[in-house]
Amino acid sequence: MTSLVAPAPVRTVDAAVRERTDRALASVVVDRLDLGPRATFAVRDPATEGVIATLPDHTTADALVALERADRAGAAWARTTSRHRSDVLHRAYGMLVDQRDRLAAVITREMGKPLAEAYGEVQYAADYVRWYAEEALRPAGGYRESPAGGSTILTTRAPVGTALLITPWNFPMAMATRKIAPAIAAGCGVVVKPAALTPLTTLVVAEILVAAGVPDELVQVVTTTDAAGLSSTLMADGRVRKVSFTGSTGVGGVLLRQAAEHVVKSSMELGGNAPLLVFDDADLERAVEGAVIAKLRNGGQSCVAANRILVQDGIADAFAEGFAERMAETVVGNGLADGVALGPVIDERAVSGFVRLVDDAVAKGARLRLGGAALPGEGHFFEPTVLDGVPDDSDIAGTEIFGPVAAIARFATEDEGVARANGTPFGLASYVFTESLDRALGVADRLDAGMVGVNQGIVSNVAAPFGGVKASGLGREGGSEGLEEYQEVRFYNVARR
Ligand code: NAD
């Protein structure tokens, strides 16, 4: 059987759409710190490689000014009522949604995802702001009697203090609001350091928050190419009481060492290597659809993307064929063009990484069912790719792929499937497809993962505690747990007669 052929990329963009997104980019206030002329760095559109903005490259001294402002504003903000913080966040939610066209345009231009997905991210990101507007009002304390009598213990939750928030490039809006919204709801000031590849969306979010009533200095955005300098300086400054990081496990380790040295409360959302298990008794169509979503959402550039698709022998051929056919229908191209479902990947380094992973897997015996190559011409495009029969010793099985390359492997028994799924240092998301509730819950219990998608390819939800186990991180974002990350528990031991 010959391989399927991936479609050619769509690079033509309607002039009116490009012009509208150019206007959105031109509207971004690129220097919120406003400390005067600085060295600069360029932000590029991954679909064209053209420069779309030039930003100040803030120094560590600038970051300290930002910290001073956030800390000062945070001290006053901590004394506001939860009703006030909630009202401001509700207003911010409305304004973010009202400005969805502008935000989606900026997301697509700096990160590359198709416009429809960018609109999805705007709503998802804004939903965190609405969720924490609501969570801000939830009871924050408790009451206990001392078992021996003589004391009443009152527990309360106080804002942790000023937080350093470091975000990655793959979801430039959602990763920002998932941290900023609970921090504001809890009563903290923040210094945000967005990825240098995609800083513009965060700048727009900060502008909208201020317009909604967040104090001017409370949310500081520092744009810099010296992330290591910023973090080592700020983490050593006693005013940073919390660090929340989303990114690679390597950088998470650096921050954890700094947090240990300076005793800073930490949450780490790190890398993944999500297994997606399809059992013989799965609904084939549902499994194919779920796997395509879990693989291709955000172009595969997601920490919860299906990294290893593990399929039981009895359904494996039918699944692999159906999956490859669905992947082959994917329209690749500039995220601004109509009908595009797979945009560019973030940079050229990512493209050459996929080439290496595919070549290695094929050399070790995997079968290439679809794609497998970079797309020539401007922009960083890679074909939707399906490898089948991927051996365990291939590099792709142990690497976070972070792109539109699917790796299918097979297993015989439930025990083998679970063991292979857990055979990784990571433990972020996993997925199970089966028509048996017993099996779904039984397998979910045995998976080393913070999150399990059952018969669906999406796990993220504002109400859910997003996060991982093992090398995938510490702490949770979203849900009520996400607010607690920005609070300290205290108690008052009150003498009673
Ligand atoms: P990255 O670790 O290279 O960068 C993330 C952020 O850290 C960026 O803002 C970067 O500038 C900054 N950074 C880099 N070096 C630093 C240092 N020494 N000190 C402080 N900050 C530093 O990761 P990336 O390539 O931007 O993102 C991809 C990674 O993020 C993947 O591993 C992915 O799994 C992970 N991710 C995890 C989640 C999650 O919730 N678990 C979500 C999205 C992405």
Residues whose N, C-alpha, C, O or C-beta is under 5 A from the ligand:
A	BS01	NAD	I166 T167 P168 W169 K193 P194 A195 A196 A227 A228 S231 T246 G247 S248 T249 V251 V254 E269 L270 G271 G272 C303 S472
